[in-house]
Amino acid sequence: MSSPIAKKTDEINLLHKALTAFHKGVSHRRRINILSEALIMYFRDIVANMNNVRCIDVGCGDLGIMERIAEAVPGTIWEYLDIYDIPEHLIHSPKWSKYKKFNGRDLPFDDNSIDIVLFCDTLHHAGENAKHLLEQAHRIGGVVIIKDSFEYSLYSRCMLRMMDVIGNWGYGVSIPRNYFSRDSFKALCKEVGFKVKRLDIGIQLYGHLPIIKSILRPKWHFIAVLIKSSCR
């Protein structure tokens, strides 16, 4: 997700500012709303009749999605991670009080101490660290919820990269070279020791944009729920 803590003010040039302004004006808030509503359903299903469910948001961005889930699903207790320092003007903000900077690889929690680990549009930015992050999630967590993207061809890869440039590059977030395929994602989960309990493909993020919605396909976006396999 787009991150207000990713790029220092003195590093932002006019192109970065133009991209972030365009993204915020055209899709960011709507995207937050759509993904929040979608993810809330999964959290409610998992935490039904539970209290004090410890959750972490890895690659938390601007906290928009996490805040909406926390409000809609009582009983969840959140901490959130990203790889950036908090700007000075946010250090004393109560909103960021449970934020932790981490190294992009190792999740700073004890074994089996987290109930739900959320990766929302995070793993495709992790590159070679994606497997290690999932291994870390397996170590610390029970259930993992992933929102990410599938590529099906050179066209979908290029369009997904274009979307990442518009939504993330202006904030200083790295742009991936490629994305998961359905087969590579399932193979990675199996290798790490997860079973894909649920895989829902198809999220319409751009239905409000008449031309864009015919170019950017819902099937490029998915949500998966992972649980630990009985054996690894």
Buried (B, 14 or more C-beta within 10 A) or exposed (E): BBBBBBBEEEEBEEEBEEBBEBBEEBBBEBBBEBBBEBBBEBBBEBBEEEEEBBBBBBBBBBBBBBBBBBEBBEBBEBBBBBBBEBBEEEEEEEEBEBBBEBEBEEBEBEEEEBBBBBBBBBBBBBEEBBBBBBBBBBBBBBBBBBBBBBBEEEEBBEBBBEBBBBBBBBBBBBBBEEBBBBEEBBEBBEEBBBEBEEBBEEBEBBEEBEEBBEEBBBBBBBBBBBBBBEEE
